[in-house]
Amino acid sequence: MYQWGGYENGLYKSYHDPNQVEALRIDLENHINDLESQQQTVAPGLYAELGTLYFQKGDSDAAKRYYAKERDAWPESRGFMTAMIETIERRQQPPAKDVQ
């Protein structure tokens, strides 16, 4: 029903060798880009996984972008993805100054 593009194997490798996380991110992004260019449905969770990989890398803007794609593609993930986006946005805000 869905094309996972070797996601399971890449995830397994990245768990056993943290040096493989970047390869997983690149493979997953390429797979998603291929599916989108062919106007095929991206499997549930893949946008969110890629968003998390970007978040772990420190790229909050890319993380929010992929979380939004997951939210929009899979309505059942709306609450969780919205919460993830809001959490990132709160972290990006400068700390409030104490008024004395």
C-alpha positions as CSV (number, residue, x, y, z in Angstrom):
1,M,0.0,0.0,0.0
2,Y,2.8,2.4,0.9
3,Q,6.4,2.6,-0.3
4,W,8.8,2.8,2.7
5,G,12.0,3.1,0.7
6,G,14.2,1.0,3.0
7,Y,13.2,3.1,6.0
8,E,13.1,0.1,8.4
9,N,16.6,-1.0,7.5
10,G,18.0,2.6,7.8
11,L,16.4,3.0,11.1
12,Y,17.8,-0.3,12.4
13,K,21.3,0.7,11.2
14,S,21.0,4.1,12.8
15,Y,20.0,2.6,16.2
16,H,23.0,0.3,16.1
17,D,25.5,2.9,14.7
18,P,24.7,6.5,15.5
19,N,27.1,7.5,12.6
20,Q,24.3,6.2,10.3
21,V,21.7,8.8,11.4
22,E,22.8,11.3,8.7
23,A,22.6,8.6,6.0
24,L,19.1,7.8,7.2
25,R,18.1,11.4,7.0
26,I,19.4,11.8,3.5
27,D,17.8,8.5,2.3
28,L,14.5,9.4,3.9
29,E,14.5,12.9,2.4
30,N,15.4,11.5,-1.1
31,H,12.6,8.9,-0.8
32,I,10.0,11.5,0.2
33,N,11.1,13.8,-2.6
34,D,10.8,11.0,-5.1
35,L,7.3,10.1,-3.9
36,E,6.2,13.7,-3.9
37,S,7.6,14.3,-7.4
38,Q,5.5,11.2,-8.6
39,Q,2.5,12.6,-6.7
40,Q,2.4,9.5,-4.6
41,T,1.3,9.4,-0.9
42,V,4.1,9.5,1.6
43,A,3.6,6.7,4.2
44,P,2.3,7.7,7.6
45,G,5.0,8.8,10.0
46,L,7.8,9.4,7.4
47,Y,7.4,13.2,7.4
48,A,7.4,13.2,11.2
49,E,10.5,11.0,11.3
50,L,12.3,13.3,8.9
51,G,11.2,16.2,11.0
52,T,12.6,14.6,14.1
53,L,15.9,13.9,12.4
54,Y,16.2,17.6,11.5
55,F,15.2,18.6,15.0
56,Q,17.9,16.4,16.4
57,K,20.4,18.0,14.0
58,G,19.4,21.5,15.2
59,D,17.4,22.6,12.2
60,S,14.2,23.7,13.8
61,D,12.7,25.3,10.7
62,A,13.1,22.1,8.6
63,A,11.6,20.1,11.5
64,K,8.6,22.4,11.7
65,R,8.2,22.1,7.9
66,Y,8.1,18.3,7.9
67,Y,5.9,18.2,11.0
68,A,3.4,20.4,9.2
69,K,3.5,18.1,6.2
70,E,2.7,15.1,8.4
71,R,-0.1,17.1,10.1
72,D,-1.6,18.0,6.8
73,A,-1.2,14.6,5.2
74,W,-2.5,12.5,8.1
75,P,-5.3,14.2,10.1
76,E,-5.0,11.7,12.9
77,S,-1.6,13.1,13.7
78,R,-2.9,16.7,13.8
79,G,-2.9,17.1,17.6
80,F,0.6,15.7,18.1
81,M,2.2,17.4,15.2
82,T,0.7,20.7,16.2
83,A,2.0,20.3,19.7
84,M,5.5,19.5,18.3
85,I,5.5,22.6,16.1
86,E,4.3,24.8,19.0
87,T,7.0,23.4,21.3
88,I,9.7,24.2,18.8
89,E,8.2,27.7,18.3
90,R,8.3,28.3,22.1
91,R,11.9,27.2,22.2
92,Q,12.8,29.7,19.4
93,Q,11.3,32.7,21.3
94,P,13.8,34.8,23.2
95,P,13.4,34.4,27.0
96,A,11.1,36.9,28.6
97,K,12.9,39.7,30.5
98,D,12.1,40.2,34.1
99,V,10.4,43.5,34.7
100,Q,11.3,45.0,38.1
